């Protein structure tokens, strides 16, 4: 542990602002002096006691509930004191200041972001994936994301990762024991079914990676940018998807000058839809030029782009030429309707015109075709699971699982080669084992922990 982990800490544990109840939380090795100073009486472990919180002169700051959780039976694994007062910001700051004053003798200090949960991890109250799930549960933007984060917090993700690690450990033990008897290497691969074990582990990693990818979609969502020429119906489509009048819609080209964003849910997956200024090459309006430049910036960073076409203008040569220029800048090789993994072609105003086109047809005005577009967006994002059973995951989890898969593939190549090298096989298994360990914190660097917990809110 770093020296700062020995200090007792305190913070307001509820969100800023006014509320019915606010909580000040302290954690440390011995909080008895703090309990005595603020509560003026001993507290029965894990029982709520209604009392007055006293200032230095013994005068009440507020009245509320005090709960003492002696170590190790607490959230952090240390002594924890929770003071539940009225949720006014002034009252909570007075109570926090009193705690710091009363705890000066024991070195009490303000907690850093995420430090309570970091201590829970360091004291083996939860692993790293569970600790991250605490933050994910707080930040969940959909019901499905919240339920998935709750499953990760309960240990569902960690249990699957740990099961994989145990399988790799068992195979590593067999391989490394055999290294002492080189004349038996070939027999070992057959008798111990090393190749079969490797194949089963690799298949299990693929399944966990797929579920983790689904969980990452629930956590992060996907960013979809609506792109196309002026007056093709981008703002109308945004309003139709959101079910509200978010963007101004007029027949005047260039009405949308800057991006308009909205987050909606598709089967529990957050979809961040961005409406942008209509794309055209020549405009005398400086504000519109800036808006078009921002449109291209949004397009470059999008997970998916809806290239919106106007069915009523397909017969116009100038309109088709403008679509071709947009397609070239989007990197569509083969023309304005060419297929691309990041671009989805959508033809709007199907209620006013009909034509054979290689893409989705819809009417943003009537809503016809919107459900097909929603399903196409989920497919484009890679979503194919029900939210039930999916655990929340982060980008670093996906990368760790991908590295695990790569090392297992290298191990399989060694085992399947004409002259198997068990020392190289053992090394690839070790690297796969370490990559999995990064997910739960069984194998992690201090700088990684600092990066993770610094993103938490203060008081958690």
C-alpha positions as CSV (number, residue, x, y, z in Angstrom):
1,X,0.0,0.0,0.0
2,X,1.1,3.5,-0.7
3,X,1.5,5.8,2.4
4,X,-1.7,7.8,1.5
5,X,-3.7,4.6,1.9
6,X,-2.8,4.5,5.7
7,X,-4.6,7.9,6.3
8,X,-8.1,8.0,7.5
9,X,-10.3,9.9,5.0
10,X,-13.6,11.7,4.9
11,X,-15.9,13.2,2.2
12,X,-19.5,14.1,1.4
13,X,-20.9,10.9,-0.2
14,X,-24.0,12.3,-1.7
15,X,-24.4,14.4,-4.9
16,X,-24.0,18.2,-4.7
17,X,-27.2,20.2,-4.2
18,X,-30.1,20.2,-1.9
19,X,-31.9,17.0,-0.9
20,X,-33.8,15.3,1.9
21,X,-30.8,13.4,3.2
22,X,-27.0,14.0,2.8
23,X,-24.2,11.6,3.9
24,X,-20.7,12.3,5.2
25,X,-18.6,9.2,5.2
26,X,-15.3,8.5,6.9
27,X,-13.0,5.5,6.7
28,X,-9.8,4.6,8.5
29,X,-8.1,2.1,10.8
30,X,-9.5,3.5,14.0
31,X,-12.2,6.1,14.1
32,X,-13.1,5.9,17.8
33,X,-11.8,9.4,18.5
34,X,-13.9,10.8,15.6
35,X,-17.0,9.0,16.8
36,X,-16.5,10.3,20.3
37,X,-16.0,13.9,19.2
38,X,-18.9,14.2,16.7
39,X,-21.4,11.8,18.2
40,X,-20.6,12.3,21.9
41,X,-21.4,8.6,22.6
42,X,-20.4,5.1,21.7
43,X,-22.2,3.6,18.8
44,X,-23.5,0.0,18.5
45,X,-21.9,-1.6,15.5
46,X,-24.0,-1.6,12.3
47,X,-27.0,0.0,14.1
48,X,-28.4,3.4,13.2
49,X,-28.4,5.8,16.2
50,X,-30.4,9.0,16.1
51,X,-28.5,11.8,17.8
52,X,-27.2,15.4,17.5
53,X,-23.9,16.0,15.6
54,X,-21.9,18.2,17.9
55,X,-19.5,21.0,17.0
56,X,-16.3,21.8,19.0
57,X,-18.3,23.6,21.7
58,X,-20.8,20.8,22.0
59,X,-23.6,22.7,20.2
60,X,-25.6,20.7,17.6
61,X,-24.8,21.2,14.0
62,X,-27.7,19.0,12.9
63,X,-29.6,15.9,14.0
64,X,-29.6,12.7,12.1
65,X,-28.5,9.1,12.0
66,X,-25.0,7.8,12.8
67,X,-23.8,4.3,11.8
68,X,-20.5,2.8,12.7
69,X,-19.2,-0.2,10.7
70,X,-16.1,-1.7,12.5
71,X,-13.5,-3.3,10.3
72,X,-13.4,-5.6,8.5
73,X,-17.2,-5.7,8.0
74,X,-17.6,-2.5,6.0
75,X,-17.5,-1.2,2.4
76,X,-13.8,-0.4,2.6
77,X,-12.7,-3.1,5.0
78,X,-11.7,-0.4,7.4
79,X,-13.7,1.3,10.2
80,X,-16.4,3.3,8.5
81,X,-18.5,6.0,10.0
82,X,-21.6,7.3,8.1
83,X,-23.4,10.5,9.3
84,X,-26.8,10.9,7.7
85,X,-27.9,14.5,8.0
86,X,-30.3,16.8,6.3
87,X,-29.2,17.3,2.7
88,X,-28.5,21.0,2.6
89,X,-25.0,21.9,1.2
90,X,-24.2,24.3,4.0
91,X,-25.1,21.7,6.7
92,X,-23.0,19.0,5.0
93,X,-20.0,21.3,4.7
94,X,-20.3,22.3,8.4
95,X,-20.4,18.6,9.3
96,X,-17.5,17.8,7.0
97,X,-15.4,20.6,8.5
98,X,-16.3,19.4,12.0
99,X,-15.1,15.9,11.1
100,X,-11.8,17.2,9.7
101,X,-11.3,19.3,12.9
102,X,-12.1,16.5,15.2
103,X,-10.0,14.0,13.2
104,X,-6.9,16.1,13.0
105,X,-5.3,14.1,15.8
106,X,-5.6,10.9,13.8
107,X,-4.6,12.5,10.5
108,X,-8.0,12.6,8.9
109,X,-8.0,14.2,5.5
110,X,-10.3,14.8,2.5
111,X,-10.8,11.7,0.3
112,X,-9.6,11.8,-3.3
113,X,-12.0,10.7,-6.1
114,X,-12.7,7.0,-5.9
115,X,-10.6,6.5,-2.8
116,X,-13.3,4.7,-0.8
117,X,-13.8,2.1,-3.5
118,X,-10.0,1.9,-4.1
119,X,-9.6,0.9,-0.5
120,X,-12.3,-1.7,-0.9
121,X,-10.3,-3.2,-3.7
122,X,-7.0,-3.0,-1.9
123,X,-8.6,-4.6,1.2
124,X,-10.0,-7.5,-0.9
125,X,-13.6,-6.5,-0.5
126,X,-14.0,-6.6,-4.3
127,X,-11.9,-7.1,-7.3
128,X,-11.1,-4.5,-9.9
129,X,-13.9,-5.3,-12.3
130,X,-16.4,-5.1,-9.5
131,X,-14.9,-1.8,-8.3
132,X,-15.4,-0.3,-11.8
133,X,-18.9,-1.6,-11.8
134,X,-19.7,0.7,-8.9
135,X,-18.9,3.7,-11.1
136,X,-20.7,2.1,-14.0
137,X,-23.9,1.6,-11.9
138,X,-23.8,5.2,-10.8
139,X,-23.3,6.5,-14.4
140,X,-25.7,4.1,-16.1
141,X,-27.9,5.9,-18.7
142,X,-30.3,3.1,-19.4
143,X,-32.1,0.5,-17.3
144,X,-30.3,-2.3,-19.2
145,X,-27.0,-0.7,-18.4
146,X,-27.8,-0.4,-14.7
147,X,-28.9,-4.1,-14.5
148,X,-25.7,-5.2,-16.3
149,X,-23.5,-3.1,-14.0
150,X,-25.3,-4.7,-11.1
151,X,-24.5,-8.1,-12.4
152,X,-20.8,-7.1,-12.8
153,X,-20.8,-5.7,-9.2
154,X,-22.2,-9.0,-7.9
155,X,-19.3,-10.8,-9.5
156,X,-20.8,-12.4,-12.6
157,X,-18.1,-11.0,-15.0
158,X,-15.3,-11.7,-12.5
159,X,-16.4,-15.3,-12.0
160,X,-16.2,-16.0,-15.7
161,X,-12.8,-14.4,-16.0
162,X,-11.6,-16.3,-12.9
163,X,-12.9,-19.6,-14.4
164,X,-10.9,-19.0,-17.5
165,X,-7.8,-18.1,-15.5
166,X,-8.0,-21.4,-13.6
167,X,-8.2,-23.4,-16.8
168,X,-5.1,-21.6,-18.1
169,X,-3.3,-22.2,-14.8
170,X,-4.0,-25.9,-14.9
171,X,-2.7,-26.2,-18.4
172,X,0.3,-24.0,-17.5
173,X,1.1,-26.4,-14.7
174,X,1.1,-29.4,-17.0
175,X,3.1,-27.7,-19.7
176,X,5.8,-26.3,-17.3
177,X,6.1,-29.6,-15.5
178,X,6.7,-31.4,-18.8
179,X,9.5,-28.9,-19.7
180,X,11.8,-30.9,-17.3
181,X,11.3,-34.0,-19.4
182,X,11.9,-32.9,-23.0
183,X,11.8,-36.5,-24.4
184,X,8.1,-36.7,-23.3
185,X,7.0,-33.4,-24.9
186,X,5.2,-35.0,-27.9
187,X,3.5,-37.7,-25.7
188,X,2.4,-34.9,-23.4
189,X,0.5,-33.1,-26.1
190,X,-1.5,-36.3,-26.8
191,X,-1.9,-37.8,-23.3
192,X,-2.9,-34.6,-21.6
193,X,-5.2,-33.5,-24.4
194,X,-3.3,-30.2,-24.5
195,X,-4.6,-29.2,-27.9
196,X,-8.2,-30.0,-26.9
197,X,-7.9,-28.0,-23.7
198,X,-6.4,-25.1,-25.6
199,X,-9.3,-25.2,-28.1
200,X,-11.9,-25.3,-25.3
201,X,-10.3,-22.4,-23.5
202,X,-10.0,-20.3,-26.7
203,X,-13.7,-21.0,-27.4
204,X,-14.7,-19.9,-23.9
205,X,-12.7,-16.7,-24.3
206,X,-14.5,-15.9,-27.5
207,X,-17.9,-16.3,-25.7
208,X,-16.8,-14.0,-22.9
209,X,-15.4,-11.5,-25.3
210,X,-18.7,-11.4,-27.2
211,X,-20.7,-10.8,-24.0
212,X,-18.2,-8.2,-22.9
213,X,-18.6,-6.4,-26.3
214,X,-22.3,-6.4,-25.7
215,X,-21.7,-4.9,-22.2
216,X,-19.4,-2.3,-23.6
217,X,-22.2,-1.2,-26.0
218,X,-24.6,-0.9,-23.0
219,X,-22.1,1.2,-21.1
220,X,-20.8,3.5,-23.9
221,X,-23.5,3.3,-26.5
222,X,-22.8,4.3,-30.1
223,X,-22.5,7.7,-31.7
224,X,-24.5,8.1,-35.0
225,X,-24.1,11.2,-37.1
226,X,-26.9,12.2,-39.6
227,X,-25.1,13.5,-42.7
228,X,-26.3,14.6,-46.1
229,X,-27.1,17.6,-48.2
230,X,-29.3,20.5,-46.9
231,X,-33.1,19.8,-46.8
232,X,-32.8,16.0,-47.1
233,X,-34.6,15.6,-43.7
234,X,-31.8,15.1,-41.1
235,X,-33.5,17.3,-38.5
236,X,-36.9,15.7,-39.1
237,X,-35.3,12.2,-38.7
238,X,-33.6,13.3,-35.4
239,X,-37.0,14.5,-34.2
240,X,-38.7,11.3,-35.3
241,X,-36.1,9.1,-33.6
242,X,-36.2,11.1,-30.4
243,X,-40.0,11.5,-30.4
244,X,-39.7,15.2,-29.7
245,X,-39.2,18.5,-31.6
246,X,-35.5,19.0,-30.8
247,X,-34.3,20.5,-34.1
248,X,-35.9,23.4,-36.1
249,X,-37.3,22.1,-39.4
250,X,-37.9,24.5,-42.3
251,X,-37.7,24.2,-46.1
252,X,-34.9,26.9,-46.1
253,X,-31.5,25.4,-46.9
254,X,-28.9,25.9,-44.1
255,X,-31.5,26.0,-41.3
256,X,-29.3,23.8,-39.1
257,X,-26.1,25.7,-38.3
258,X,-24.6,23.6,-35.5
259,X,-24.9,20.1,-34.2
260,X,-28.0,19.1,-32.2
261,X,-27.5,15.9,-30.1
262,X,-29.9,13.6,-28.4
263,X,-29.5,10.2,-26.6
264,X,-32.2,7.6,-27.2
265,X,-32.5,4.0,-26.2
266,X,-32.7,1.1,-28.6
267,X,-33.3,-2.2,-26.7
268,X,-31.4,-0.7,-23.8
269,X,-28.4,0.4,-25.9
270,X,-27.7,4.2,-25.7
271,X,-27.8,5.7,-29.1
272,X,-26.2,9.2,-29.3
273,X,-27.7,10.8,-32.4
274,X,-26.1,13.9,-33.8
275,X,-27.8,16.1,-36.4
276,X,-25.4,18.2,-38.4
277,X,-25.4,21.1,-40.8
278,X,-26.2,20.2,-44.4
279,X,-23.1,19.4,-46.4
280,X,-22.5,21.6,-49.5
281,X,-19.5,23.1,-51.0
282,X,-20.5,26.7,-51.7
283,X,-22.2,29.0,-49.2
284,X,-21.9,32.8,-48.6
285,X,-22.9,32.4,-45.0
286,X,-19.8,32.3,-42.7
287,X,-21.8,30.8,-39.8
288,X,-23.0,28.0,-42.1
289,X,-19.4,27.4,-43.3
290,X,-18.3,26.9,-39.7
291,X,-21.3,24.6,-39.2
292,X,-20.3,22.5,-42.2
293,X,-16.7,22.2,-41.0
294,X,-18.0,21.0,-37.6
295,X,-20.3,18.5,-39.4
296,X,-17.2,16.8,-41.0
297,X,-15.5,16.8,-37.7
298,X,-18.4,14.9,-36.1
299,X,-18.5,12.5,-39.0
300,X,-14.9,11.6,-38.6
301,X,-15.4,10.7,-34.9
302,X,-18.7,8.8,-35.3
303,X,-19.2,5.1,-34.8
304,X,-21.8,5.1,-37.6
305,X,-22.9,7.6,-40.2
306,X,-26.4,7.7,-41.7
307,X,-26.0,9.1,-45.2
308,X,-29.4,10.5,-45.8
309,X,-30.7,10.9,-49.4
310,X,-33.8,12.6,-50.7
311,X,-36.0,10.3,-52.8
312,X,-37.8,13.3,-54.3
313,X,-34.6,14.7,-55.8
314,X,-33.0,11.6,-57.3
315,X,-33.8,12.7,-60.8
316,X,-31.9,16.0,-60.4
317,X,-28.4,15.8,-61.9
318,X,-27.0,18.5,-59.6
319,X,-28.3,16.8,-56.6
320,X,-26.7,13.4,-57.6
321,X,-23.4,15.1,-58.3
322,X,-23.4,16.7,-54.9
323,X,-24.1,13.3,-53.3
324,X,-21.1,11.9,-55.3
325,X,-18.8,14.6,-53.9
326,X,-20.0,13.8,-50.3
327,X,-19.4,10.1,-51.0
328,X,-15.9,10.7,-52.1
329,X,-15.1,12.6,-48.9
330,X,-16.7,9.8,-46.9
331,X,-14.3,7.4,-48.6
332,X,-17.0,5.5,-50.4
333,X,-15.3,3.8,-53.3
334,X,-17.7,3.2,-56.1
335,X,-20.1,6.1,-55.8
336,X,-22.7,7.7,-53.6
337,X,-24.6,4.4,-52.8
338,X,-21.5,2.3,-52.3
339,X,-21.4,-0.1,-49.3
340,X,-19.2,0.8,-46.3
341,X,-19.1,-0.8,-42.8
342,X,-19.5,2.6,-41.1
343,X,-22.0,4.2,-43.5
344,X,-25.7,3.4,-43.6
345,X,-27.6,4.6,-46.7
346,X,-31.1,5.8,-45.9
347,X,-33.5,7.3,-48.4
348,X,-36.0,9.7,-46.9
349,X,-39.4,11.1,-48.0
350,X,-40.7,7.7,-49.1
351,X,-44.2,9.1,-48.6
352,X,-43.7,11.6,-51.4
353,X,-41.8,9.5,-53.9
354,X,-41.0,5.9,-54.7
355,X,-37.9,4.5,-56.5
356,X,-35.7,1.4,-56.5
357,X,-32.8,2.3,-54.3
358,X,-30.0,0.2,-52.6
359,X,-30.8,1.1,-49.1
360,X,-33.4,1.7,-46.4
361,X,-36.5,3.7,-47.4
362,X,-38.4,5.7,-44.7
363,X,-40.5,8.7,-44.1
364,X,-39.3,10.9,-41.2
365,X,-42.7,12.7,-41.5
366,X,-45.0,9.7,-41.1
367,X,-42.6,7.4,-39.2
368,X,-42.8,4.6,-41.8
369,X,-39.5,2.6,-41.9
370,X,-38.2,3.9,-38.6
371,X,-38.2,0.5,-36.9
372,X,-36.2,-1.0,-39.7
373,X,-33.6,1.8,-39.3
374,X,-33.4,1.2,-35.5
375,X,-32.7,-2.5,-36.1
376,X,-30.1,-1.7,-38.8
377,X,-28.3,0.6,-36.4
378,X,-28.2,-2.1,-33.7
379,X,-26.9,-4.6,-36.3
380,X,-24.3,-2.2,-37.5
381,X,-23.1,-1.7,-33.9
382,X,-22.8,-5.4,-33.4
383,X,-25.6,-5.8,-30.9
384,X,-27.3,-9.2,-31.0
385,X,-27.9,-10.1,-27.4
386,X,-30.7,-9.7,-24.9
387,X,-29.7,-7.3,-22.1
388,X,-30.5,-10.1,-19.6
389,X,-27.4,-12.0,-18.8
390,X,-25.0,-9.3,-20.2
391,X,-22.5,-7.9,-17.8
392,X,-21.1,-4.3,-18.1
393,X,-17.6,-4.0,-19.6
394,X,-15.1,-1.3,-20.5
395,X,-12.7,-0.8,-23.3
396,X,-9.8,-2.0,-21.2
397,X,-11.6,-5.2,-20.5
398,X,-12.1,-5.8,-24.3
399,X,-8.5,-5.1,-25.0
400,X,-7.4,-7.5,-22.3
401,X,-9.6,-10.2,-23.6
402,X,-8.4,-9.6,-27.2
403,X,-4.8,-9.9,-26.0
404,X,-5.8,-13.1,-24.3
405,X,-7.3,-14.4,-27.5
406,X,-4.1,-13.5,-29.5
407,X,-1.8,-15.3,-27.0
408,X,-4.0,-18.4,-27.0
409,X,-3.9,-18.4,-30.8
410,X,-0.1,-18.2,-30.7
411,X,-0.1,-21.1,-28.2
412,X,-2.3,-23.1,-30.5
413,X,0.1,-22.4,-33.4
414,X,2.9,-23.7,-31.3
415,X,1.0,-26.8,-30.3
416,X,-0.2,-27.6,-33.8
417,X,3.2,-27.0,-35.5
418,X,5.3,-29.9,-36.9
419,X,7.9,-29.4,-34.1
420,X,6.0,-28.2,-31.0
421,X,8.1,-26.0,-28.7
422,X,6.6,-26.4,-25.2
423,X,8.7,-23.5,-23.8
424,X,7.1,-21.1,-26.3
425,X,3.7,-22.6,-25.6
426,X,4.2,-22.1,-21.9
427,X,5.2,-18.4,-22.5
428,X,2.1,-17.7,-24.5
429,X,0.0,-19.3,-21.8
430,X,1.7,-17.1,-19.2
431,X,1.0,-14.0,-21.2
432,X,-2.7,-15.0,-21.7
433,X,-2.9,-15.6,-18.0
434,X,-1.5,-12.1,-17.2
435,X,-3.8,-10.4,-19.7
436,X,-6.9,-12.0,-18.0
437,X,-5.5,-11.0,-14.6
438,X,-5.6,-7.3,-15.6
439,X,-9.4,-7.4,-15.7
440,X,-9.9,-8.3,-12.1
441,X,-6.7,-6.7,-10.8
442,X,-4.9,-9.9,-10.0
443,X,-2.2,-8.6,-12.3
444,X,-2.1,-4.8,-12.6
445,X,0.2,-1.8,-12.4
446,X,-0.2,1.1,-9.9
447,X,-0.6,3.6,-12.6
448,X,-3.5,1.7,-14.0
449,X,-5.2,1.8,-10.6
450,X,-4.6,5.5,-10.4
451,X,-6.2,6.1,-13.8
452,X,-9.3,3.9,-13.0
453,X,-10.1,5.4,-9.6
454,X,-9.4,9.0,-10.5
455,X,-12.5,8.9,-12.6
456,X,-14.8,8.1,-9.7
457,X,-16.8,10.7,-7.9
458,X,-15.5,12.0,-4.5
459,X,-17.2,10.1,-1.7
460,X,-17.3,6.8,-3.6
